[in-house]
Amino acid sequence: MSSQLYPFRIHFHDPDLPPLDIEAPCVADARKVAIERRNVTEGAIRKVKIIREKANG
């Protein structure tokens, strides 16, 4: 059984911090990576969304 990664976009409350795109197996792991990469607390994260590709016509 292989572990599938999903693309997440993490948005922060601070407008000076741009959103961060991360591939992770779950939301919790994506949050952990974002906290480490941006050196912020968990409360600094405003939302985490899965990036969905737009289907071509």
C-alpha positions, 0 to 999 in steps of 0.5 A, spaced: 500 500 500 503 506 497 502 513 501 499 518 496 500 525 497 495 531 496 497 538 494 495 543 500 495 550 500 496 554 507 493 561 508 496 565 514 493 570 518 499 575 516 498 578 509 505 579 509 506 571 509 504 568 502 500 562 501 504 556 501 503 550 497 505 543 500 504 536 498 502 531 504 498 525 506 493 529 510 492 536 513 495 535 519 502 533 516 501 539 511 500 544 517 506 541 521 510 542 515 507 549 514 509 551 521 516 549 520 517 552 514 514 559 516 517 558 523 510 560 526 505 558 531 499 553 529 494 559 530 498 563 525 494 559 520 488 561 517 486 555 513 488 549 509 485 547 502 486 542 498 488 544 491 483 542 486 485 542 478 480 545 474 478 540 468 479 542 461 473 543 457 
